[in-house]
Every structure is written in C-alpha cells, then in structure tokens.
C-alpha cells in the first residue's frame, strides 16, 4: 500500500515505476500494490497476472477509502485487510458485529 496520495492519471507503467522508484518494491514480486487518489474515492490495485500486469480500478459512489497519511511511506496489509479495503470497509477498525448465532 502506497501511503499518501497518488496521481490517479497514472496507468500500469507509471504505477509500476512509482512502486519501483519510490516504494522500493518490485512490481513483479507477486504482491498486490494499492494506490489511492487525492479525493479518496478512487483505488487502484496493480499486480502481476499470468502473462503480464493487471490494473483494477474502483471508484466509490459515496465515501472515501480508509488510508494512512503520507508520513508512513508504505504499509503491508493481509489479504483480509485488502479485501476489506476493496469493499470500502475501514480495515483499521472493522465492525465485527455480534458473533455468529448458534444453529441447532
């Protein structure tokens, strides 16, 4: 996860260069790299697919994606945290709700 804001006009090549030069991450490492724009309503995920890079882009109709400040540089998320982020859920403070009801 690239903390702070990213220019969302960047495509695969621009985000891969940002990951390599600024975050010191290898874009082809198998990791999913996440970037958020200034307004906070757009998220891009860059990862290596079977034969090349893939770029997923999501825009929220309402709200903002939860994101750490720029001072933190980059962060690692678990796959569960990334799934929550993609759905617009605050992965830092998820609402766990009530435990599952016992059936039977």
C-alpha distances in whole Angstrom, upper triangle without the diagonal:
4,6,9,11,11,14,14,17,16,16,15,17,15,12,13,14,12,9,13,14,12,9,12,10,13,12,15,14,14,10,8,6,5,6,9,12,15,17,14,15,14,11,10,9,10,12,15,18,22,23,20,17,16,14,14,14,15,17,18,22,22,19,16,12,12,9,9,11,11,13,10,9,5,5,6,7,11,12,14,11,9,13,13,11,12,15,15,15,14,13,13,17,18,22,23,27,30,30,31,35,37,39,43
4,7,8,8,11,12,15,14,15,15,16,13,10,12,13,9,8,11,12,9,7,11,10,13,12,16,15,16,12,11,7,6,6,8,10,12,15,13,15,13,11,10,10,11,13,17,20,23,24,21,18,17,15,15,15,16,17,19,22,22,20,16,13,12,9,9,10,8,11,9,6,5,7,9,11,14,16,17,14,13,16,16,13,14,18,16,18,16,15,16,19,21,24,26,29,33,33,34,38,41,43,46
4,7,9,12,14,17,16,18,18,19,16,13,15,16,12,11,15,14,11,10,13,13,17,16,20,19,19,16,14,11,9,8,8,10,11,14,12,15,14,12,13,13,15,17,20,23,27,28,25,21,20,18,18,17,17,18,19,22,21,18,14,12,11,7,6,6,5,7,6,5,5,7,10,12,16,17,18,15,14,17,17,13,15,18,16,17,15,14,14,17,19,23,25,28,32,32,34,38,40,43,46
4,7,10,12,15,15,18,19,19,16,14,16,16,13,13,16,16,12,12,15,16,19,19,22,22,22,19,17,13,11,9,8,8,8,11,10,13,13,12,13,15,16,19,23,26,29,30,27,23,22,19,19,17,17,17,18,21,20,17,13,12,11,7,7,5,4,7,8,7,9,11,14,15,19,20,21,18,17,19,19,15,17,19,17,18,16,16,16,19,21,24,27,30,33,34,36,40,43,45,48
4,7,9,12,12,15,16,17,14,12,15,15,12,13,16,16,13,13,17,17,20,18,22,22,23,19,17,14,11,7,6,5,5,9,8,11,10,10,11,14,15,19,22,25,28,29,25,22,20,17,17,15,15,15,16,19,18,16,13,12,12,9,10,8,7,11,12,10,11,14,16,17,21,22,22,19,17,20,19,15,16,19,17,18,17,18,18,21,23,26,28,31,35,36,37,41,44,46,49
4,6,9,8,11,13,14,10,9,12,12,9,11,14,14,11,12,15,16,18,16,20,21,21,18,16,12,10,6,6,5,7,10,10,12,10,10,10,12,13,16,20,22,26,26,22,19,18,14,15,13,14,14,16,19,20,18,14,13,14,12,13,12,10,14,14,12,12,15,17,18,21,22,23,20,18,20,20,16,17,19,18,20,19,20,20,23,25,28,30,33,37,38,39,42,45,47,50
4,5,6,10,12,13,9,9,13,13,10,13,16,15,13,15,18,18,19,17,21,22,23,20,18,14,12,9,8,6,8,10,11,13,10,11,11,13,14,18,20,23,26,26,22,19,18,14,15,13,15,14,17,19,20,19,16,15,17,15,16,15,13,17,18,15,16,18,20,21,24,24,26,23,20,22,23,19,18,21,20,22,22,23,24,26,27,30,33,36,39,40,41,45,48,49,53
4,5,8,11,12,10,9,13,14,12,14,17,17,16,16,19,19,20,17,20,22,22,20,17,14,11,8,7,5,8,10,10,11,8,8,8,11,12,16,19,21,24,24,20,17,15,12,12,10,11,11,14,16,18,17,15,14,16,15,17,17,16,19,19,17,17,19,20,21,23,23,24,22,19,20,21,17,16,19,17,21,21,22,23,26,26,29,32,34,38,39,39,43,46,47,50
4,6,10,11,9,10,13,14,13,15,18,18,17,18,21,20,21,18,21,23,23,22,19,16,14,11,11,9,11,13,14,14,11,12,11,13,14,17,20,21,25,24,20,17,16,13,13,11,13,13,17,19,21,20,18,18,20,19,21,20,19,22,23,20,20,22,24,24,27,26,27,25,22,23,24,21,19,22,21,24,25,25,27,30,30,33,35,37,41,42,43,46,49,50,53
4,7,8,5,6,9,10,9,12,14,14,14,15,18,17,17,15,17,20,20,19,16,13,13,10,11,10,13,15,15,16,12,12,10,12,11,15,17,19,22,21,17,14,13,11,12,11,14,15,18,21,23,22,19,18,21,19,20,20,18,21,21,19,18,20,22,22,25,24,26,24,21,23,24,20,19,22,21,24,25,25,27,30,30,33,35,38,41,42,42,46,48,50,53
4,6,5,6,8,10,11,12,14,15,16,16,18,17,16,13,15,18,18,17,15,13,13,11,13,13,16,18,17,17,13,12,9,11,9,12,14,16,19,17,14,11,10,8,10,10,14,15,19,21,24,23,21,19,22,20,22,22,21,24,23,20,19,21,22,22,24,23,25,24,20,22,23,20,18,22,22,25,26,25,27,30,30,33,35,38,41,42,42,45,48,48,52
4,6,5,6,9,10,10,12,14,15,15,16,14,13,10,12,15,15,14,13,11,12,12,14,15,18,20,19,19,15,13,10,10,7,9,10,12,15,14,10,7,8,6,10,11,15,17,21,24,26,25,23,21,23,21,23,23,21,24,23,20,18,20,20,21,23,21,24,23,19,21,23,20,18,22,22,25,26,25,27,30,30,33,35,38,41,41,41,44,47,48,51
4,6,5,6,9,10,10,12,14,15,15,14,13,10,12,15,16,16,15,13,14,14,16,17,20,22,22,22,18,16,13,13,10,12,12,15,17,15,12,9,11,10,14,15,18,20,24,27,29,28,25,23,25,23,24,24,22,24,24,20,19,21,22,23,25,24,27,26,22,24,26,23,22,25,25,28,29,28,30,33,33,36,38,41,44,44,44,48,50,51,54
4,5,5,6,9,10,10,11,13,14,14,13,11,14,17,18,17,15,13,13,12,14,14,16,19,19,20,16,15,12,13,11,13,15,17,20,19,15,12,13,11,14,14,18,19,22,25,27,26,23,21,23,21,21,21,19,21,21,18,17,20,21,22,25,24,27,25,22,24,25,22,21,25,24,27,27,27,28,31,32,35,37,40,43,44,44,48,50,51,55
4,5,5,6,9,10,10,10,12,11,11,9,12,14,15,13,12,9,9,8,11,12,15,18,17,18,14,12,9,9,8,10,12,15,19,18,14,11,11,9,12,12,15,17,20,24,25,24,21,18,20,18,18,19,16,19,18,15,14,16,17,18,21,20,23,21,18,20,22,19,18,21,21,24,24,23,24,28,28,32,33,36,40,40,40,44,46,48,51
4,5,5,6,9,10,10,10,9,8,6,9,11,13,12,11,9,11,11,14,16,19,21,20,21,18,15,12,11,8,9,10,14,16,16,12,9,11,10,13,15,18,20,23,27,28,27,24,21,22,20,20,21,19,21,20,16,14,16,17,18,21,20,23,22,19,21,23,20,20,23,23,26,26,24,26,29,30,33,35,38,41,41,41,45,47,48,52
4,5,5,6,8,9,10,9,9,8,11,14,16,15,14,12,14,13,16,17,19,22,21,23,19,17,14,14,11,13,14,17,20,19,15,13,14,14,17,18,21,23,26,29,30,29,25,23,24,21,21,21,18,20,19,16,15,18,19,21,23,23,26,25,22,24,26,23,23,26,26,28,28,27,28,31,32,36,37,40,44,44,44,48,50,52,55
4,5,5,5,7,8,9,10,9,13,14,16,14,14,10,11,10,13,14,16,19,18,20,17,15,13,13,11,13,15,19,22,21,17,14,15,14,16,17,19,21,23,27,28,26,22,20,21,18,18,17,14,16,16,12,12,15,16,18,21,22,25,22,20,23,24,21,21,24,24,25,25,24,25,28,29,33,35,38,41,41,42,46,48,50,53
4,6,6,5,6,5,7,6,10,11,13,11,11,8,10,10,13,15,17,20,19,21,18,15,13,12,9,11,13,16,19,19,16,13,14,13,16,17,19,21,24,27,28,26,22,20,20,17,17,17,15,16,15,11,10,12,13,16,18,19,22,20,17,20,22,19,19,23,23,24,23,22,23,26,27,31,32,36,39,39,40,44,46,47,51
4,6,6,5,5,6,7,10,11,13,12,13,11,13,13,17,18,21,24,23,24,21,19,16,15,12,13,14,17,20,19,16,14,16,16,19,20,23,25,27,31,32,30,26,24,24,21,20,20,17,18,17,13,12,15,16,18,21,21,25,23,20,24,25,23,23,26,26,28,27,25,26,30,31,34,36,39,42,42,43,47,49,50,53
4,6,6,8,9,10,14,14,17,16,16,13,15,15,17,18,20,24,23,25,22,20,18,17,15,16,17,21,24,23,20,17,19,18,21,22,24,26,28,32,32,30,27,24,24,21,20,19,16,17,16,13,13,16,17,20,23,24,27,25,23,26,27,24,25,28,28,29,28,27,27,31,32,36,37,41,44,44,45,49,51,53,56
4,6,8,11,12,15,16,18,16,16,13,14,13,15,16,18,21,20,23,20,18,17,16,15,17,19,22,25,25,21,19,20,19,21,21,23,24,26,30,30,28,24,22,21,18,17,16,12,13,13,9,10,13,15,18,21,23,25,23,21,24,25,22,23,26,25,27,25,24,24,28,29,33,35,38,41,42,43,47,49,51,54
4,5,9,10,13,13,15,13,13,10,11,11,14,16,18,21,20,22,20,17,15,15,13,15,17,20,23,23,20,18,18,17,19,20,22,23,25,29,29,27,23,20,19,16,15,15,12,13,11,7,7,10,12,15,18,19,22,20,18,21,22,20,21,24,23,24,23,21,21,25,27,30,32,35,38,38,40,44,46,48,51
4,7,9,12,11,14,13,14,12,14,14,18,20,22,25,23,25,23,20,18,17,15,15,16,20,23,23,20,18,19,19,21,22,24,26,29,32,32,30,26,24,23,20,18,18,15,16,14,10,10,12,13,16,19,21,24,22,20,23,25,22,23,27,26,27,26,24,24,28,29,33,34,38,41,40,42,45,47,49,52
4,6,9,8,10,9,11,9,12,13,17,19,22,25,23,24,22,18,16,14,12,12,13,17,19,19,17,15,16,16,18,20,22,25,27,31,31,29,25,22,22,19,18,19,17,17,15,12,10,11,11,14,17,18,21,19,17,21,23,20,21,24,25,25,24,22,23,27,28,31,32,36,39,38,39,43,45,46,50
4,5,5,9,8,11,10,13,15,19,21,24,27,25,26,23,20,17,14,11,10,10,14,16,16,14,12,14,15,18,20,23,26,28,32,33,31,28,24,24,22,21,22,20,21,19,16,13,15,14,16,18,18,22,21,19,22,24,22,22,26,26,27,27,24,25,29,30,33,34,38,40,40,40,44,46,47,50
4,6,7,7,8,8,11,13,17,19,22,25,23,23,20,17,14,11,8,7,7,11,14,14,11,9,11,12,14,17,20,23,25,29,30,29,25,22,23,21,21,22,20,22,20,16,14,15,14,16,17,17,21,20,17,20,22,20,19,23,24,25,25,23,25,28,29,32,33,36,39,39,39,43,44,46,49
4,6,7,9,10,14,16,20,22,26,28,26,26,23,19,16,13,10,7,6,9,11,11,9,8,11,13,16,18,21,25,27,31,32,31,28,25,26,24,24,25,24,25,23,20,17,17,16,17,18,18,21,21,18,20,23,22,21,24,26,27,27,25,27,30,30,34,34,37,40,39,39,43,44,45,48
4,6,9,10,14,16,20,23,26,29,26,27,24,20,17,14,11,8,8,11,13,14,12,11,13,15,17,20,23,26,28,32,33,31,28,25,25,23,23,25,23,24,21,19,16,16,14,15,16,15,19,19,17,19,22,21,20,24,25,26,26,23,25,28,28,32,32,36,38,37,37,41,42,43,46
4,7,9,13,16,20,23,26,28,25,25,22,19,16,12,10,7,6,8,10,12,11,10,11,13,15,18,20,24,26,30,31,30,27,23,23,22,23,25,24,25,22,20,16,16,13,14,14,13,17,17,14,16,20,19,18,21,23,24,24,22,24,27,26,30,30,33,35,34,34,38,39,40,43
4,6,10,13,16,20,23,25,22,22,20,16,14,10,8,6,8,11,13,15,13,11,12,13,14,16,18,22,23,27,28,26,23,20,20,18,19,21,20,22,19,16,13,12,10,10,11,10,14,14,11,14,17,15,15,19,20,21,21,18,20,23,23,26,27,30,33,32,32,36,37,39,42
4,6,10,13,17,20,22,19,19,16,12,10,6,6,5,8,10,14,15,13,10,10,10,10,13,15,18,20,23,24,23,20,16,17,16,17,19,19,21,18,16,13,12,10,9,10,9,13,12,9,11,14,12,12,15,17,18,18,16,18,21,21,24,25,28,31,30,31,34,36,37,41
4,7,10,14,17,19,16,17,14,10,8,5,5,6,10,13,16,17,14,11,11,10,10,12,14,17,19,22,23,21,18,15,15,14,15,16,16,18,15,13,10,10,9,10,12,12,15,13,10,13,15,12,12,16,16,18,18,16,18,21,21,25,26,29,32,32,33,36,38,40,43
4,7,10,14,15,12,13,11,7,6,5,7,9,13,15,19,20,17,13,12,10,10,10,11,13,15,19,19,18,14,11,12,10,12,14,14,16,14,12,10,10,10,10,12,12,14,12,9,11,13,10,10,13,13,15,15,14,15,19,19,22,24,27,30,30,31,35,37,39,42
4,7,10,12,10,11,8,6,5,6,8,12,15,18,21,22,19,15,14,11,10,10,11,12,14,18,18,16,13,10,11,9,11,12,12,15,14,12,10,11,12,13,16,16,17,14,12,14,15,11,11,14,14,16,15,15,17,20,20,24,26,29,32,33,34,37,40,41,45
4,7,8,6,8,6,5,6,9,12,15,19,21,24,25,22,18,16,13,12,10,10,10,12,15,15,13,10,8,9,8,10,11,11,15,14,13,12,13,15,14,17,17,18,15,13,15,15,11,11,14,12,14,14,15,16,19,19,22,25,27,31,32,33,37,40,41,45
4,6,5,7,6,7,9,12,14,18,21,23,27,27,24,20,18,15,14,11,11,10,12,14,15,13,10,9,11,10,12,12,12,16,16,15,15,16,18,18,21,21,22,19,17,18,18,14,14,16,14,17,16,18,19,21,22,25,28,30,34,35,36,39,42,44,48
4,5,8,8,10,12,16,18,21,25,27,31,31,27,24,22,18,17,15,14,12,13,15,15,13,10,11,12,11,12,11,11,15,16,15,16,18,20,20,24,24,24,21,19,21,20,16,17,18,16,18,17,19,19,22,23,25,29,31,34,36,38,41,44,46,49
4,6,7,10,13,17,19,23,26,28,32,32,29,25,23,19,18,14,13,10,11,12,11,10,8,9,11,11,14,13,14,18,18,18,19,20,22,21,24,24,24,21,19,21,19,16,16,17,14,17,16,19,19,21,22,24,27,29,33,35,36,39,42,44,48
4,6,8,11,14,17,20,24,26,30,30,27,24,21,18,16,13,11,9,9,11,10,8,5,6,8,8,11,12,13,16,17,17,16,17,19,18,21,21,20,17,16,17,15,12,12,13,11,13,13,15,16,17,18,21,24,26,29,31,33,36,39,41,44
4,7,10,14,17,20,24,25,28,29,27,23,20,16,14,11,8,6,5,8,8,7,5,6,9,11,14,15,17,20,20,20,19,19,20,19,21,21,20,18,16,16,15,12,11,12,9,12,13,16,17,18,19,20,23,25,29,31,32,35,38,39,43
4,7,10,13,17,20,21,25,26,23,19,16,13,11,7,6,4,7,10,11,10,8,7,11,11,15,16,16,20,20,19,18,18,19,18,20,19,19,17,15,15,15,11,10,12,10,14,15,16,18,20,20,22,25,27,30,32,33,36,39,40,44
4,7,10,13,17,18,22,23,20,16,14,10,8,6,5,7,9,12,13,12,9,7,10,10,13,15,16,19,18,17,15,15,16,15,17,16,16,14,11,12,12,9,8,10,10,13,14,14,17,19,19,21,24,26,29,30,31,34,37,38,42
4,7,10,13,15,19,19,16,13,10,7,6,4,6,9,12,15,17,16,13,11,13,13,15,17,17,20,19,17,15,15,15,15,17,16,17,15,12,13,14,11,9,13,13,16,16,16,19,21,21,24,26,28,32,32,33,36,39,40,43
4,7,10,12,16,17,14,10,8,6,5,7,9,12,14,18,19,18,16,13,15,14,16,18,18,21,19,17,14,14,13,13,14,13,15,14,10,11,13,11,9,13,14,16,17,16,19,21,21,24,25,28,31,31,32,35,37,38,42
4,7,9,13,14,11,7,6,5,7,9,12,15,18,21,23,22,19,16,18,17,18,20,19,22,20,17,15,15,14,14,16,14,17,16,12,14,17,14,13,16,17,19,20,19,21,24,24,27,28,31,34,34,34,38,40,41,44
4,6,10,11,9,6,5,7,9,12,15,18,21,24,26,25,22,19,20,19,21,23,22,24,22,19,16,16,14,14,15,13,17,16,13,14,17,16,14,18,19,21,22,20,23,26,25,28,29,32,35,34,34,38,39,40,43
4,7,8,6,4,6,9,11,15,18,21,24,27,29,29,26,23,24,23,24,26,25,27,25,22,19,19,17,17,17,16,19,19,16,17,21,19,17,21,23,24,25,24,26,29,28,31,32,35,37,37,36,40,41,42,45
4,6,5,5,6,9,11,15,18,22,24,28,30,29,27,24,26,25,27,29,28,30,28,25,22,22,20,19,19,16,20,20,17,18,21,20,18,21,23,25,27,25,28,30,29,32,32,35,37,36,36,39,40,41,43
4,6,8,9,13,15,19,21,25,28,31,33,33,31,28,29,29,30,32,32,34,31,29,25,25,23,22,22,19,22,23,20,21,24,24,21,24,27,28,30,28,31,33,32,35,35,37,40,38,37,41,42,42,44
4,7,9,13,16,19,22,26,29,32,34,34,32,29,31,30,32,33,32,34,32,29,26,26,25,25,24,22,25,26,23,23,27,26,23,26,29,31,32,30,33,36,35,38,38,41,43,42,41,44,45,45,48
4,7,10,13,17,20,23,27,30,32,32,29,27,28,27,29,30,29,31,29,26,24,24,22,23,23,21,24,25,21,22,25,24,22,25,27,29,30,29,31,34,33,36,37,39,42,41,41,44,45,46,49
4,7,10,13,17,20,23,26,29,28,26,23,25,24,25,27,25,28,26,23,20,21,20,20,21,19,22,22,18,19,22,21,18,22,23,26,27,25,28,31,30,33,34,37,40,39,39,42,44,44,47
4,7,10,13,17,20,23,25,25,23,20,23,22,24,26,25,27,26,23,20,20,19,19,19,17,20,20,16,17,20,18,15,19,20,23,24,23,26,29,28,31,31,34,37,37,36,39,41,42,45
4,7,10,13,17,20,22,22,20,17,20,19,21,23,22,25,24,21,19,19,18,18,19,17,19,19,15,16,18,16,13,16,18,20,22,21,24,27,26,29,30,33,35,36,35,39,41,42,45
4,7,10,13,16,19,19,17,15,17,17,20,22,22,25,24,22,19,19,18,17,18,16,17,17,13,13,15,13,10,13,14,17,19,19,22,24,23,26,27,29,32,33,32,36,38,39,42
4,7,10,13,16,16,14,12,16,16,19,21,21,24,23,21,19,19,19,18,19,17,18,17,14,14,15,13,10,12,13,16,18,18,21,23,22,25,27,29,32,33,33,36,38,39,43
4,7,10,12,12,11,10,14,15,18,20,21,24,23,22,20,20,20,18,19,17,17,16,13,13,13,11,8,9,10,13,16,17,19,21,20,22,24,26,29,30,30,33,36,37,40
4,6,9,10,9,9,13,14,18,20,21,24,24,23,21,21,22,20,22,20,20,18,15,15,15,12,10,10,10,14,15,17,20,21,20,22,25,26,29,31,31,34,37,38,42
4,5,6,7,8,12,14,18,19,21,24,24,24,22,22,22,20,22,20,19,17,16,15,13,11,10,9,8,11,13,16,18,19,18,19,22,23,27,28,29,32,35,36,39
4,7,9,11,14,17,21,22,24,27,27,27,26,26,26,24,25,24,23,21,19,18,17,15,13,12,11,14,16,19,21,21,20,21,24,24,28,30,30,32,36,37,40
4,7,10,13,16,19,21,23,26,26,26,25,25,26,23,25,24,22,20,19,18,16,14,14,12,10,12,14,17,19,19,18,19,22,22,26,28,29,31,35,36,40
4,7,9,12,16,17,20,23,22,23,22,22,23,21,23,22,20,18,17,17,14,12,13,11,8,10,11,14,16,16,16,16,20,21,24,27,28,31,34,36,39
4,6,9,12,14,16,19,19,20,19,18,20,18,20,20,19,16,15,15,13,10,11,11,7,9,10,13,14,15,15,17,20,21,25,27,29,32,35,37,40
4,6,10,12,15,17,16,17,16,15,16,14,16,16,15,12,11,12,10,7,8,9,5,8,7,10,11,13,13,15,18,20,24,26,27,30,33,35,39
4,7,10,13,15,14,15,14,13,14,13,15,16,15,11,11,12,10,7,10,10,7,7,5,7,8,10,11,14,17,19,23,24,26,29,33,35,38
4,7,9,12,10,12,11,10,12,12,15,16,16,12,12,14,12,9,12,13,10,11,8,9,9,12,14,17,19,22,26,27,29,32,35,38,41
4,7,8,7,9,9,9,11,12,15,17,17,13,14,16,15,12,15,17,14,14,11,11,10,13,15,18,21,24,27,29,31,34,37,39,43
4,6,6,8,10,11,14,15,19,21,21,17,17,20,18,15,18,20,17,17,14,15,13,16,19,22,24,27,31,32,34,38,41,43,47
4,5,6,8,11,14,16,20,22,23,19,18,22,21,17,19,22,19,20,17,17,16,19,22,25,28,31,34,35,37,41,44,46,50
4,6,9,11,15,17,21,23,24,20,20,24,23,20,22,24,22,22,19,19,17,20,23,26,28,32,35,36,38,42,44,47,51
4,6,7,11,13,17,20,21,17,17,21,20,17,20,22,20,20,17,16,14,18,21,24,26,29,33,33,36,39,42,44,48
4,7,11,13,17,19,21,18,17,21,21,18,20,23,21,21,19,18,17,20,23,26,28,31,35,35,37,41,43,46,49
4,7,10,14,16,18,15,14,18,18,15,17,20,19,19,17,15,15,19,21,24,26,29,32,33,34,38,40,43,46
4,7,10,13,14,11,11,15,15,13,15,18,17,17,15,13,12,16,18,21,23,26,29,29,31,35,37,39,43
4,7,10,12,9,9,13,14,12,15,17,17,17,15,12,12,16,17,21,21,25,28,27,29,33,35,37,40
4,6,8,6,6,10,10,9,12,14,14,13,12,9,10,13,14,17,18,22,24,24,25,29,31,33,36
4,5,5,6,9,10,10,12,14,15,14,13,10,11,14,14,17,17,20,23,22,23,27,28,30,33
4,5,5,6,9,10,10,13,14,13,14,11,13,16,14,17,17,20,23,22,22,26,27,29,32
4,5,5,6,9,10,11,13,11,12,8,11,13,11,14,13,16,19,18,18,22,24,26,29
4,5,5,6,9,10,11,9,9,5,8,10,9,13,13,17,19,19,20,24,26,28,32
4,5,5,6,9,10,10,10,8,11,13,12,15,16,19,22,22,23,26,29,30,34
4,5,5,6,9,9,10,9,12,14,12,14,15,18,20,20,20,24,26,27,31
4,5,5,6,5,7,6,9,10,8,11,12,15,18,18,19,22,25,27,30
4,5,5,5,6,6,9,11,10,13,15,18,21,22,23,26,29,30,34
4,5,7,10,10,13,15,13,16,17,19,23,23,24,27,30,31,34
4,6,9,10,13,14,12,13,15,17,20,21,21,24,27,28,32
4,6,8,11,12,11,12,15,17,20,22,22,26,29,30,34
4,6,9,9,7,9,11,13,17,18,20,23,26,28,31
4,5,6,6,8,11,14,17,19,21,24,27,29,33
4,6,5,9,11,14,17,18,20,24,26,29,32
4,6,10,12,15,18,19,21,25,28,30,34
4,6,9,12,15,16,19,22,25,28,32
4,6,9,12,14,16,19,22,25,28
4,6,9,11,14,17,20,22,26
4,7,8,10,14,17,19,23
4,7,9,11,15,18,21
4,6,8,12,15,18
4,6,9,12,16
4,6,9,13
4,6,10
4,7
4
